[in-house]
Amino acid sequence: MAVDLDETAVTHPLDPLATEEISAAVDVLEAEWDVADDAVYHNVVLDEPEKEFVKAYEDGDHFDREAFIVVRQDGETYEATVSITGEELLGVEHIEGVQPAITPPEVEQAEQAVINDPEWQEAAAKRGVENFDLAIVDPWPASGFEPDSHDDRRLVRGLSWIRTEEEDNGYARPIEGLFAFVDLDEMEVVKIEDNGVVDEDSPLPPEDADFRADRVDTRDDFKHLDVVQPEGPSFEVDGQTVEWLDWEFQVGWTPREGLVFHDVTFDDDGEQRKVLHRASASEMAVPYGDSDPNHSWKDAFDIGEFHVGRMANVLTEGCDCLGEMHYFDVVMNDTNGDPKTMPNAICMHEEDDGVLWKHTEWRKGHTEVRRRRRLVVSFIATVYNYDYGFYWYFYPDGSIEGEVRLTGIDSNGAVPADSDSTDSNEEYEVVAPQVKTPIHQHHFNFRLDFDIDDTPNRVKEVHNEPIGSERKNGFKAAETLLETEQEARDDIDPLKGKHWRVESTETTNSYGRPCGFKLEPHSNVKSPAKPTSSVKRRAGFIHNNFWVTPYDEDEQFAAGDYPNQNDETTGLAEWTEQDRDIVGEDVVLWYTLGVNHVTRAEDWPVLPVEIASFHLKPEGFLDSNPSISLPPEPCHTEHDLTSVGDD
């Protein structure tokens, strides 16, 4: 199947694969390689062109298109590369001993396998479950804790809840202490783990924990708020290319990462200057702290083990975004290799964010104010009970903020009827009658492929230090050049104002400062898990907040390519053992952003958002504040200030 790019929506070499391209890539693979009838296509994505090609690319230049395919058949995993332009299979490689991410069809089929299993039904009935059709089962990764006798199987561990009605909150009543291990290849339950009923007299929590608007009383004093832009938004969109004020970038997508940004540039007085080649959330780990055997094993890698892009929401106007919105549809393959379009997966809009800059000339009674408007590009994914919002903010002052908002329903368990939080030993909180929510953490790793001014870069650690005599107030921002990967492994220190600076080795601003950006951390947390724990072994990227590597196109994901059912240390922690030089190189910054969630009763039944973020700010990249040129916003209310202060 030949693909004419002129007939697709493809206008840039970094555009995600179009519908026709996914179909063409699969057709080539099936024509030139022995694909089994029951083969499972995990990913059919753009095999991104080399950086040097992208740097040299100009609008109108010819570009070839290639696809990278992960397919599983006969219990084995294969990676294939296909030239879509040339209609040619470029190669197939057998990747031994790995398990690709869990797919949505496997989730649905595993749930039914558990619910229909007689041994599970018998154990559930001991806990007061009567109507098995009202059960829900979430198949969690079995990584690190699968039965020893089934190491060669493709496994998940099913957790269960029971509703009293079809429309009830599915997570209100955990079926505690009952787990089902499912072989996803055979789609059969291979082991039931029954750790006992927590309360023989009252085995299930009693409350529905409703939160839907049609099932709770909503207040009438919360008035409607609308965002109106009568002249339309300030951004322009051409395919996947976005222009907003001085920013220009490509909006990308992968089933694994979700939202990806490519080729991010900033217009400096008519010159498009490169900032980032690629930016995305590369991995996340969610370890739980409750030492109860029913919960201590929980440790999900929602990006690598589930592929968070496949669990994205279809965003709807007036709910997830407000104002003048632009939506991007995304195309992903299903497990048969067929392309499927998810509409409105990415939302883009502008929002007001308070004051950007202000000065009052008090002697003259004159004030200048500029509003901190920002461009928001976001997507939201639901991974079972949790909902994750990934937000990227572009600001007029040349800065970028990466943010995660966590909401949804806390993973939970059941406790005896006479339990309260005094029994928890600070490992969990009782949030409703017989419901506990364990302490846990979320660690997100962001891969930031900087290309400041398209030149070799270097990275410095910066923190405050005192100078001068003991009687003086002098202090400075001390900079330390990080020369190797091991030197670059670092953690935040807000009391010292620590941040990290990536800068060009060749360009300076008008005052001699190397052109650069700083990564400014906001709140963060370290994992207190023991060094020998499963999460510390598997999620090596949580050992430090900050990492630097020299660019390698094969190093994309902080926990490695295949974290599912992998108990070894792969990815970032393994790569940096090489201790490669990072001065004057094409460098990649990796930032691990942690959220410490000590759960509260106020988090039940739905968690108000927990917010975590970091900021990328120009530091010496420009000669002055680029947002001076912003016009003032019109004031909707005029006040007579002449009488202020009069008696």
Secondary structure, 3 states (H helix, E strand, C coil): CCCCHHHCCCCCCCCCCCHHHHHHHHHHHHHHCCCCCCCEEEEEEECCCCHHHHHHCCCCCCCCCEEEEEEEECCEEEEEEEECCCCEEEEEEEECCCCCCCCHHHHHHHHHHHHCCHHHHHHHHCCCCCCHHHEEEEEEECCCCCCHHHCCCCEEEEEEEECCCCCCCCCCCECCCEEEEEECCCCEEEEEEECCCCCCCCCCCCCCCCCCCCCCCCCCCCCCCCCCCCCCCCEEEECCEEEECCEEEEEEEECCCEEEEEEEEEEECCEEEEEEEEEEEEEEEEEECCCCCCCCCCEECCCCCCCHHHHECCCCECCCECCCCEEEEEEEECCCCCEEEEEEEEEEEEEEEEEEEEEEECCCCEEEEEEEEEEEEEEEEEECCEEEEEEEEECCCCCEEEEEEEEECCCCEECCCCCCHHHCCCCEEEEECCEEEECEEEEEEEEEEECHHHCCEEEEEEEEEECCCCCCCCEEEEEEEECEHHHHCECCCHHHCCEEEEEEEEEECCCCCEEEEEEEECCCCCCCCCCCCHHHHHCHHHHCCEEEEECCCCCCCCCCCCCCCCCCCCCHHHHHHHCCECCCECEEEEEEEEEEECCCHHHCCCEEEEEEEEEEEECCCCCCCHHHHCCCCCCCCCCCCCCCCCC
